[in-house]
Amino acid sequence: MSVETFLKPYVAVSGLLAVVAMACVIKIKADKSVSARLSEKFGKLWIAAEAVLFVLVGAAVDIRYTLTAGVAAVLLIFGALIFRAVGVWICLLGTKLTLKE
């Protein structure tokens, strides 16, 4: 309730909860074809929304702040990138993808 009170001027949390509840009810009560069609439509919508979301997140990153945070912060970022790259490489070991892919 405190989150909803805090966010009330910006977004209706109860509305978001209602949308999630409606999706669950449709998944349980409706025919499989209705659920599949809705999933397909929202999947197409997500393609555009995903691009907008990640562009806006990337635009919000302030590189100058990272540099003022110190060498440890920069090393942490590079360490996380290396850890992620190794994780992806391990996940793709059994596939037919090449190193470039």
MOPAC internal coordinates of N, CA, C and O (Angstrom, degrees):
PM7 1SCF
backbone

  N    0.0000 0     0.00 0     0.00 0    0    0    0
  C    1.4492 1     0.00 0     0.00 0    1    0    0
  C    1.5301 1   110.47 1     0.00 0    2    1    0
  O    1.2310 1   120.23 1   144.48 1    3    2    1
  N    1.3161 1   117.16 1   -35.52 1    3    2    1
  C    1.4652 1   119.01 1  -179.57 1    5    3    2
  C    1.5232 1   111.27 1   -68.10 1    6    5    3
  O    1.2310 1   120.34 1   145.36 1    7    6    5
  N    1.3240 1   116.95 1   -34.64 1    7    6    5
  C    1.4685 1   120.02 1   176.99 1    9    7    6
  C    1.5176 1   109.64 1   -64.65 1   10    9    7
  O    1.2310 1   120.26 1   136.33 1   11   10    9
  N    1.3304 1   117.11 1   -43.67 1   11   10    9
  C    1.4611 1   120.12 1   179.33 1   13   11   10
  C    1.5154 1   111.29 1   -63.78 1   14   13   11
  O    1.2310 1   120.10 1   140.26 1   15   14   13
  N    1.3238 1   117.41 1   -39.74 1   15   14   13
  C    1.4694 1   120.92 1   178.49 1   17   15   14
  C    1.5249 1   110.41 1   -64.11 1   18   17   15
  O    1.2310 1   120.60 1   138.59 1   19   18   17
  N    1.3333 1   116.46 1   -41.41 1   19   18   17
  C    1.4564 1   120.79 1  -179.94 1   21   19   18
  C    1.5295 1   111.67 1   -67.28 1   22   21   19
  O    1.2310 1   120.30 1   138.99 1   23   22   21
  N    1.3276 1   117.03 1   -41.01 1   23   22   21
  C    1.4675 1   121.67 1  -175.15 1   25   23   22
  C    1.5215 1   113.96 1   -90.22 1   26   25   23
  O    1.2310 1   119.87 1   177.39 1   27   26   25
  N    1.3233 1   117.86 1    -2.61 1   27   26   25
  C    1.4652 1   121.51 1  -174.22 1   29   27   26
  C    1.5362 1   113.30 1   -53.55 1   30   29   27
  O    1.2310 1   118.47 1   138.77 1   31   30   29
  N    1.3375 1   120.53 1   -41.23 1   31   30   29
  C    1.4753 1   118.44 1   178.64 1   33   31   30
  C    1.5219 1   113.92 1   -67.19 1   34   33   31
  O    1.2310 1   120.32 1   159.91 1   35   34   33
  N    1.3409 1   117.00 1   -20.09 1   35   34   33
  C    1.4584 1   120.31 1  -174.20 1   37   35   34
  C    1.5234 1   114.02 1  -104.34 1   38   37   35
  O    1.2310 1   120.23 1   136.69 1   39   38   37
  N    1.3369 1   117.17 1   -43.31 1   39   38   37
  C    1.4538 1   120.72 1  -176.19 1   41   39   38
  C    1.5264 1   109.13 1  -152.12 1   42   41   39
  O    1.2310 1   120.85 1   -36.52 1   43   42   41
  N    1.3133 1   115.98 1   143.48 1   43   42   41
  C    1.4604 1   120.88 1   179.77 1   45   43   42
  C    1.5279 1   108.84 1   -86.23 1   46   45   43
  O    1.2310 1   120.47 1   -75.50 1   47   46   45
  N    1.3129 1   116.71 1   104.50 1   47   46   45
  C    1.4655 1   120.77 1  -178.59 1   49   47   46
  C    1.5249 1   110.14 1   -65.14 1   50   49   47
  O    1.2310 1   120.30 1   142.16 1   51   50   49
  N    1.3277 1   117.03 1   -37.84 1   51   50   49
  C    1.4587 1   119.13 1   179.49 1   53   51   50
  C    1.5309 1   110.95 1   -63.92 1   54   53   51
  O    1.2310 1   120.27 1   149.05 1   55   54   53
  N    1.3237 1   117.10 1   -30.95 1   55   54   53
  C    1.4584 1   120.37 1   175.82 1   57   55   54
  C    1.5194 1   111.46 1   -66.48 1   58   57   55
  O    1.2310 1   120.64 1   139.71 1   59   58   57
  N    1.3233 1   116.38 1   -40.29 1   59   58   57
  C    1.4694 1   120.03 1   177.29 1   61   59   58
  C    1.5182 1   111.01 1   -64.63 1   62   61   59
  O    1.2310 1   121.03 1   138.88 1   63   62   61
  N    1.3233 1   115.63 1   -41.12 1   63   62   61
  C    1.4636 1   120.43 1   177.85 1   65   63   62
  C    1.5278 1   110.48 1   -63.41 1   66   65   63
  O    1.2310 1   120.15 1   141.22 1   67   66   65
  N    1.3155 1   117.31 1   -38.78 1   67   66   65
  C    1.4629 1   121.17 1   178.89 1   69   67   66
  C    1.5311 1   111.16 1   -64.87 1   70   69   67
  O    1.2310 1   120.29 1   140.94 1   71   70   69
  N    1.3217 1   117.05 1   -39.06 1   71   70   69
  C    1.4660 1   120.55 1   179.18 1   73   71   70
  C    1.5265 1   110.43 1   -64.73 1   74   73   71
  O    1.2310 1   120.53 1   136.66 1   75   74   73
  N    1.3338 1   116.60 1   -43.34 1   75   74   73
  C    1.4613 1   120.22 1   178.90 1   77   75   74
  C    1.5237 1   110.40 1   -64.09 1   78   77   75
  O    1.2310 1   120.31 1   137.15 1   79   78   77
  N    1.3344 1   117.01 1   -42.85 1   79   78   77
  C    1.4618 1   120.70 1   179.29 1   81   79   78
  C    1.5284 1   110.76 1   -63.75 1   82   81   79
  O    1.2310 1   120.46 1   139.95 1   83   82   81
  N    1.3427 1   116.73 1   -40.05 1   83   82   81
  C    1.4588 1   120.53 1   179.18 1   85   83   82
  C    1.5279 1   110.47 1   -63.58 1   86   85   83
  O    1.2310 1   120.19 1   139.38 1   87   86   85
  N    1.3266 1   117.24 1   -40.62 1   87   86   85
  C    1.4599 1   120.37 1   178.67 1   89   87   86
  C    1.5295 1   111.20 1   -63.06 1   90   89   87
  O    1.2310 1   120.72 1   140.24 1   91   90   89
  N    1.3251 1   116.24 1   -39.76 1   91   90   89
  C    1.4719 1   119.55 1   178.56 1   93   91   90
  C    1.5236 1   111.13 1   -65.52 1   94   93   91
  O    1.2310 1   120.23 1   138.68 1   95   94   93
  N    1.3142 1   117.17 1   -41.32 1   95   94   93
  C    1.4643 1   120.96 1   180.00 1   97   95   94
  C    1.5215 1   110.47 1   -66.08 1   98   97   95
  O    1.2310 1   120.26 1   137.90 1   99   98   97
  N    1.3368 1   117.11 1   -42.10 1   99   98   97
  C    1.4701 1   120.09 1   178.47 1  101   99   98
  C    1.5225 1   110.02 1   -62.31 1  102  101   99
  O    1.2310 1   120.37 1   138.01 1  103  102  101
  N    1.3240 1   116.90 1   -41.99 1  103  102  101
  C    1.4686 1   120.68 1  -179.48 1  105  103  102
  C    1.5240 1   111.03 1   -62.55 1  106  105  103
  O    1.2310 1   120.36 1   141.76 1  107  106  105
  N    1.3435 1   116.92 1   -38.24 1  107  106  105
  C    1.4655 1   120.86 1  -176.59 1  109  107  106
  C    1.5291 1   111.66 1   -81.59 1  110  109  107
  O    1.2310 1   120.09 1   136.02 1  111  110  109
  N    1.3264 1   117.44 1   -43.98 1  111  110  109
  C    1.4720 1   121.31 1  -169.97 1  113  111  110
  C    1.5284 1   114.85 1   -92.87 1  114  113  111
  O    1.2310 1   119.82 1   149.09 1  115  114  113
  N    1.3338 1   117.95 1   -30.91 1  115  114  113
  C    1.4642 1   119.94 1  -172.95 1  117  115  114
  C    1.5244 1   110.95 1   -82.47 1  118  117  115
  O    1.2310 1   121.63 1   -13.43 1  119  118  117
  N    1.3337 1   114.48 1   166.57 1  119  118  117
  C    1.4622 1   120.59 1   174.55 1  121  119  118
  C    1.5223 1   109.71 1   -63.01 1  122  121  119
  O    1.2310 1   121.01 1   -24.09 1  123  122  121
  N    1.3121 1   115.67 1   155.91 1  123  122  121
  C    1.4677 1   120.74 1   179.95 1  125  123  122
  C    1.5300 1   111.03 1   -62.55 1  126  125  123
  O    1.2310 1   120.46 1   147.49 1  127  126  125
  N    1.3457 1   116.72 1   -32.51 1  127  126  125
  C    1.4645 1   119.26 1  -178.49 1  129  127  126
  C    1.5187 1   111.51 1   -67.14 1  130  129  127
  O    1.2310 1   119.97 1   142.95 1  131  130  129
  N    1.3344 1   117.66 1   -37.05 1  131  130  129
  C    1.4701 1   121.17 1   178.13 1  133  131  130
  C    1.5171 1   109.80 1   -63.84 1  134  133  131
  O    1.2310 1   120.73 1   132.83 1  135  134  133
  N    1.3146 1   116.20 1   -47.17 1  135  134  133
  C    1.4629 1   121.27 1   179.46 1  137  135  134
  C    1.5259 1   111.24 1   -61.41 1  138  137  135
  O    1.2310 1   120.36 1   138.45 1  139  138  137
  N    1.3328 1   116.91 1   -41.55 1  139  138  137
  C    1.4633 1   120.88 1  -179.63 1  141  139  138
  C    1.5227 1   111.14 1   -66.67 1  142  141  139
  O    1.2310 1   120.00 1   138.24 1  143  142  141
  N    1.3414 1   117.60 1   -41.76 1  143  142  141
  C    1.4688 1   120.75 1   178.96 1  145  143  142
  C    1.5199 1   111.13 1   -64.32 1  146  145  143
  O    1.2310 1   120.60 1   135.44 1  147  146  145
  N    1.3326 1   116.45 1   -44.56 1  147  146  145
  C    1.4595 1   119.48 1   178.94 1  149  147  146
  C    1.5276 1   111.17 1   -63.37 1  150  149  147
  O    1.2310 1   120.52 1   139.17 1  151  150  149
  N    1.3047 1   116.61 1   -40.83 1  151  150  149
  C    1.4563 1   120.58 1   178.62 1  153  151  150
  C    1.5215 1   111.10 1   -62.05 1  154  153  151
  O    1.2310 1   120.54 1   139.02 1  155  154  153
  N    1.3122 1   116.58 1   -40.98 1  155  154  153
  C    1.4660 1   121.03 1   178.41 1  157  155  154
  C    1.5177 1   111.04 1   -64.39 1  158  157  155
  O    1.2310 1   120.23 1   135.21 1  159  158  157
  N    1.3286 1   117.17 1   -44.79 1  159  158  157
  C    1.4744 1   121.35 1  -179.30 1  161  159  158
  C    1.5221 1   110.83 1   -64.16 1  162  161  159
  O    1.2310 1   120.37 1   134.78 1  163  162  161
  N    1.3344 1   116.89 1   -45.22 1  163  162  161
  C    1.4527 1   119.63 1  -179.61 1  165  163  162
  C    1.5235 1   111.23 1   -70.11 1  166  165  163
  O    1.2310 1   119.88 1   152.05 1  167  166  165
  N    1.3106 1   117.83 1   -27.95 1  167  166  165
  C    1.4576 1   120.83 1   174.66 1  169  167  166
  C    1.5162 1   111.36 1   -63.47 1  170  169  167
  O    1.2310 1   120.45 1   138.55 1  171  170  169
  N    1.3304 1   116.74 1   -41.45 1  171  170  169
  C    1.4653 1   120.95 1   176.82 1  173  171  170
  C    1.5230 1   110.90 1   -66.77 1  174  173  171
  O    1.2310 1   120.36 1   140.51 1  175  174  173
  N    1.3213 1   116.91 1   -39.49 1  175  174  173
  C    1.4581 1   121.32 1   178.27 1  177  175  174
  C    1.5258 1   110.45 1   -64.51 1  178  177  175
  O    1.2310 1   120.41 1   142.50 1  179  178  177
  N    1.3379 1   116.82 1   -37.50 1  179  178  177
  C    1.4536 1   121.34 1  -178.70 1  181  179  178
  C    1.5222 1   111.84 1   -65.32 1  182  181  179
  O    1.2310 1   119.53 1   150.68 1  183  182  181
  N    1.3288 1   118.50 1   -29.32 1  183  182  181
  C    1.4615 1   121.00 1   179.60 1  185  183  182
  C    1.5232 1   110.05 1   -58.84 1  186  185  183
  O    1.2310 1   120.09 1   133.01 1  187  186  185
  N    1.3268 1   117.42 1   -46.99 1  187  186  185
  C    1.4683 1   121.02 1   178.55 1  189  187  186
  C    1.5247 1   111.09 1   -70.62 1  190  189  187
  O    1.2310 1   120.47 1   137.24 1  191  190  189
  N    1.3292 1   116.71 1   -42.76 1  191  190  189
  C    1.4610 1   120.28 1  -178.28 1  193  191  190
  C    1.5227 1   111.02 1   -65.02 1  194  193  191
  O    1.2310 1   120.15 1   144.47 1  195  194  193
  N    1.3223 1   117.33 1   -35.53 1  195  194  193
  C    1.4677 1   121.79 1  -179.89 1  197  195  194
  C    1.5217 1   110.45 1   -63.07 1  198  197  195
  O    1.2310 1   120.49 1   136.10 1  199  198  197
  N    1.3218 1   116.66 1   -43.90 1  199  198  197
  C    1.4643 1   120.12 1   179.48 1  201  199  198
  C    1.5209 1   110.81 1   -62.27 1  202  201  199
  O    1.2310 1   120.57 1   133.63 1  203  202  201
  N    1.3154 1   116.52 1   -46.37 1  203  202  201
  C    1.4688 1   120.49 1   179.42 1  205  203  202
  C    1.5230 1   110.47 1   -62.41 1  206  205  203
  O    1.2310 1   120.21 1   134.59 1  207  206  205
  N    1.3173 1   117.21 1   -45.41 1  207  206  205
  C    1.4651 1   121.53 1  -178.33 1  209  207  206
  C    1.5199 1   111.41 1   -59.59 1  210  209  207
  O    1.2310 1   119.47 1   130.28 1  211  210  209
  N    1.3153 1   118.62 1   -49.72 1  211  210  209
  C    1.4530 1   120.59 1  -175.61 1  213  211  210
  C    1.5250 1   112.38 1   -73.97 1  214  213  211
  O    1.2310 1   119.71 1   151.44 1  215  214  213
  N    1.3303 1   118.17 1   -28.56 1  215  214  213
  C    1.4698 1   120.07 1   173.84 1  217  215  214
  C    1.5220 1   109.45 1   -66.63 1  218  217  215
  O    1.2310 1   120.31 1   136.60 1  219  218  217
  N    1.3231 1   117.02 1   -43.40 1  219  218  217
  C    1.4636 1   119.57 1  -179.83 1  221  219  218
  C    1.5258 1   111.72 1   -67.04 1  222  221  219
  O    1.2310 1   119.93 1   141.20 1  223  222  221
  N    1.3155 1   117.74 1   -38.80 1  223  222  221
  C    1.4670 1   120.57 1   177.23 1  225  223  222
  C    1.5214 1   109.74 1   -64.71 1  226  225  223
  O    1.2310 1   120.13 1   136.67 1  227  226  225
  N    1.3148 1   117.36 1   -43.33 1  227  226  225
  C    1.4583 1   120.53 1   178.47 1  229  227  226
  C    1.5148 1   112.37 1   -64.11 1  230  229  227
  O    1.2310 1   120.30 1   143.78 1  231  230  229
  N    1.3391 1   117.03 1   -36.22 1  231  230  229
  C    1.4607 1   120.41 1   179.12 1  233  231  230
  C    1.5254 1   111.49 1   -70.20 1  234  233  231
  O    1.2310 1   120.06 1   155.87 1  235  234  233
  N    1.3202 1   117.50 1   -24.13 1  235  234  233
  C    1.4632 1   120.91 1  -178.41 1  237  235  234
  C    1.5260 1   112.78 1   -81.57 1  238  237  235
  O    1.2310 1   119.75 1   167.44 1  239  238  237
  N    1.3232 1   118.07 1   -12.56 1  239  238  237
  C    1.4621 1   121.11 1  -179.09 1  241  239  238
  C    1.5236 1   108.94 1   -75.87 1  242  241  239
  O    1.2310 1   120.89 1   -51.65 1  243  242  241
  N    1.3237 1   115.90 1   128.35 1  243  242  241
  C    1.4583 1   121.62 1   179.58 1  245  243  242
  C    1.5278 1   108.58 1  -105.86 1  246  245  243
  O    1.2310 1   120.55 1   -75.31 1  247  246  245
  N    1.3194 1   116.55 1   104.69 1  247  246  245
  C    1.4565 1   121.89 1  -177.25 1  249  247  246
  C    1.5300 1   110.78 1   -64.65 1  250  249  247
  O    1.2310 1   119.78 1   145.95 1  251  250  249
  N    1.3341 1   118.03 1   -34.05 1  251  250  249
  C    1.4689 1   120.82 1  -179.51 1  253  251  250
  C    1.5240 1   111.03 1   -60.86 1  254  253  251
  O    1.2310 1   120.28 1   144.82 1  255  254  253
  N    1.3188 1   117.07 1   -35.18 1  255  254  253
  C    1.4625 1   120.18 1   178.13 1  257  255  254
  C    1.5283 1   110.86 1   -65.17 1  258  257  255
  O    1.2310 1   120.76 1   141.42 1  259  258  257
  N    1.2982 1   116.14 1   -38.58 1  259  258  257
  C    1.4655 1   120.34 1   179.25 1  261  259  258
  C    1.5228 1   110.32 1   -62.76 1  262  261  259
  O    1.2310 1   120.42 1   139.59 1  263  262  261
  N    1.3139 1   116.80 1   -40.41 1  263  262  261
  C    1.4601 1   120.10 1  -179.65 1  265  263  262
  C    1.5249 1   111.44 1   -68.27 1  266  265  263
  O    1.2310 1   119.75 1   146.43 1  267  266  265
  N    1.3230 1   118.08 1   -33.57 1  267  266  265
  C    1.4673 1   120.23 1   177.67 1  269  267  266
  C    1.5224 1   111.73 1   -77.22 1  270  269  267
  O    1.2310 1   120.14 1   163.15 1  271  270  269
  N    1.3262 1   117.34 1   -16.85 1  271  270  269
  C    1.4606 1   120.42 1   179.17 1  273  271  270
  C    1.5211 1   111.49 1   -72.78 1  274  273  271
  O    1.2310 1   120.08 1   161.33 1  275  274  273
  N    1.3095 1   117.45 1   -18.67 1  275  274  273
  C    1.4511 1   120.16 1   174.70 1  277  275  274
  C    1.5128 1   113.37 1   112.15 1  278  277  275
  O    1.2310 1   122.14 1    -7.10 1  279  278  277
  N    1.3036 1   113.50 1   172.90 1  279  278  277
  C    1.4572 1   121.55 1  -178.06 1  281  279  278
  C    1.5254 1   110.56 1   -66.16 1  282  281  279
  O    1.2310 1   120.19 1   144.76 1  283  282  281
  N    1.3283 1   117.24 1   -35.24 1  283  282  281
  C    1.4637 1   120.67 1  -179.26 1  285  283  282
  C    1.5293 1   111.11 1   -60.71 1  286  285  283
  O    1.2310 1   120.41 1   140.95 1  287  286  285
  N    1.3281 1   116.82 1   -39.05 1  287  286  285
  C    1.4683 1   120.05 1   179.68 1  289  287  286
  C    1.5292 1   110.89 1   -67.22 1  290  289  287
  O    1.2310 1   120.45 1   139.18 1  291  290  289
  N    1.3138 1   116.74 1   -40.82 1  291  290  289
  C    1.4685 1   120.43 1   178.78 1  293  291  290
  C    1.5271 1   110.07 1   -65.85 1  294  293  291
  O    1.2310 1   120.42 1   138.53 1  295  294  293
  N    1.3332 1   116.80 1   -41.47 1  295  294  293
  C    1.4627 1   120.10 1   177.61 1  297  295  294
  C    1.5263 1   111.24 1   -64.58 1  298  297  295
  O    1.2310 1   120.36 1   143.53 1  299  298  297
  N    1.3321 1   116.92 1   -36.47 1  299  298  297
  C    1.4603 1   121.11 1   177.03 1  301  299  298
  C    1.5289 1   111.07 1   -62.29 1  302  301  299
  O    1.2310 1   120.56 1   137.37 1  303  302  301
  N    1.3153 1   116.54 1   -42.63 1  303  302  301
  C    1.4707 1   120.87 1   179.36 1  305  303  302
  C    1.5288 1   110.11 1   -63.98 1  306  305  303
  O    1.2310 1   120.18 1   133.14 1  307  306  305
  N    1.3327 1   117.26 1   -46.86 1  307  306  305
  C    1.4614 1   119.66 1   179.93 1  309  307  306
  C    1.5229 1   111.29 1   -66.32 1  310  309  307
  O    1.2310 1   120.26 1   143.28 1  311  310  309
  N    1.3182 1   117.11 1   -36.72 1  311  310  309
  C    1.4580 1   120.16 1   176.48 1  313  311  310
  C    1.5181 1   111.86 1   -62.68 1  314  313  311
  O    1.2310 1   120.89 1   137.97 1  315  314  313
  N    1.3298 1   115.90 1   -42.03 1  315  314  313
  C    1.4639 1   120.19 1   178.14 1  317  315  314
  C    1.5240 1   110.80 1   -64.52 1  318  317  315
  O    1.2310 1   120.34 1   140.85 1  319  318  317
  N    1.3378 1   116.95 1   -39.15 1  319  318  317
  C    1.4665 1   120.12 1   178.35 1  321  319  318
  C    1.5272 1   111.41 1   -64.81 1  322  321  319
  O    1.2310 1   120.58 1   139.14 1  323  322  321
  N    1.3278 1   116.50 1   -40.86 1  323  322  321
  C    1.4672 1   119.78 1   177.99 1  325  323  322
  C    1.5214 1   110.44 1   -65.69 1  326  325  323
  O    1.2310 1   120.34 1   136.27 1  327  326  325
  N    1.3311 1   116.95 1   -43.73 1  327  326  325
  C    1.4620 1   121.69 1   177.93 1  329  327  326
  C    1.5277 1   110.88 1   -58.97 1  330  329  327
  O    1.2310 1   120.79 1   137.77 1  331  330  329
  N    1.3360 1   116.10 1   -42.23 1  331  330  329
  C    1.4655 1   120.28 1   179.27 1  333  331  330
  C    1.5276 1   110.75 1   -66.09 1  334  333  331
  O    1.2310 1   120.45 1   136.55 1  335  334  333
  N    1.3213 1   116.75 1   -43.45 1  335  334  333
  C    1.4749 1   120.07 1  -179.68 1  337  335  334
  C    1.5203 1   111.03 1   -61.85 1  338  337  335
  O    1.2310 1   120.08 1   138.49 1  339  338  337
  N    1.3246 1   117.46 1   -41.51 1  339  338  337
  C    1.4602 1   120.86 1   178.69 1  341  339  338
  C    1.5300 1   110.02 1   -65.61 1  342  341  339
  O    1.2310 1   120.38 1   139.74 1  343  342  341
  N    1.3275 1   116.88 1   -40.26 1  343  342  341
  C    1.4642 1   120.96 1   178.18 1  345  343  342
  C    1.5220 1   112.06 1   -62.00 1  346  345  343
  O    1.2310 1   120.59 1   136.35 1  347  346  345
  N    1.3212 1   116.48 1   -43.65 1  347  346  345
  C    1.4693 1   120.46 1   178.04 1  349  347  346
  C    1.5233 1   109.89 1   -64.75 1  350  349  347
  O    1.2310 1   120.18 1   137.59 1  351  350  349
  N    1.3247 1   117.25 1   -42.41 1  351  350  349
  C    1.4621 1   120.92 1   179.42 1  353  351  350
  C    1.5280 1   110.83 1   -60.66 1  354  353  351
  O    1.2310 1   120.18 1   137.03 1  355  354  353
  N    1.3303 1   117.26 1   -42.97 1  355  354  353
  C    1.4643 1   120.86 1   178.47 1  357  355  354
  C    1.5233 1   110.95 1   -63.75 1  358  357  355
  O    1.2310 1   120.46 1   138.62 1  359  358  357
  N    1.3295 1   116.72 1   -41.38 1  359  358  357
  C    1.4742 1   120.34 1  -179.73 1  361  359  358
  C    1.5216 1   112.35 1   -64.75 1  362  361  359
  O    1.2310 1   120.28 1   151.91 1  363  362  361
  N    1.3107 1   117.06 1   -28.09 1  363  362  361
  C    1.4683 1   120.72 1  -176.06 1  365  363  362
  C    1.5241 1   113.66 1   -98.66 1  366  365  363
  O    1.2310 1   119.83 1  -172.99 1  367  366  365
  N    1.3147 1   117.93 1     7.01 1  367  366  365
  C    1.4743 1   120.49 1  -178.00 1  369  367  366
  C    1.5205 1   113.07 1   -59.00 1  370  369  367
  O    1.2310 1   119.07 1   139.88 1  371  370  369
  N    1.3113 1   119.38 1   -40.12 1  371  370  369
  C    1.4598 1   121.12 1  -176.23 1  373  371  370
  C    1.5114 1   114.52 1   -86.46 1  374  373  371
  O    1.2310 1   119.46 1  -175.12 1  375  374  373
  N    1.3141 1   118.64 1     4.88 1  375  374  373
  C    1.4660 1   120.91 1  -177.18 1  377  375  374
  C    1.5278 1   110.60 1   -97.11 1  378  377  375
  O    1.2310 1   121.21 1    -6.43 1  379  378  377
  N    1.3266 1   115.29 1   173.57 1  379  378  377
  C    1.4585 1   121.00 1   179.89 1  381  379  378
  C    1.5317 1   112.27 1   -91.95 1  382  381  379
  O    1.2310 1   120.33 1  -172.26 1  383  382  381
  N    1.3450 1   116.98 1     7.74 1  383  382  381
  C    1.4599 1   119.71 1  -179.77 1  385  383  382
  C    1.5168 1   110.90 1   -71.64 1  386  385  383
  O    1.2310 1   121.28 1   -34.47 1  387  386  385
  N    1.3408 1   115.16 1   145.53 1  387  386  385
  C    1.4618 1   119.94 1   176.69 1  389  387  386
  C    1.5189 1   109.55 1   -86.79 1  390  389  387
  O    1.2310 1   120.43 1    -6.23 1  391  390  389
  N    1.3362 1   116.78 1   173.77 1  391  390  389
  C    1.4538 1   121.23 1  -179.87 1  393  391  390
  C    1.5202 1   111.82 1   -62.91 1  394  393  391
  O    1.2310 1   120.04 1   143.87 1  395  394  393
  N    1.3280 1   117.53 1   -36.13 1  395  394  393
  C    1.4733 1   121.09 1   178.72 1  397  395  394
  C    1.5219 1   111.35 1   -66.94 1  398  397  395
  O    1.2310 1   120.83 1   140.78 1  399  398  397
  N    1.3162 1   116.02 1   -39.22 1  399  398  397
  C    1.4576 1   119.26 1  -179.45 1  401  399  398
  C    1.4994 1   109.96 1   -67.56 1  402  401  399
  O    1.2310 1   120.10 1   180.00 1  403  402  401

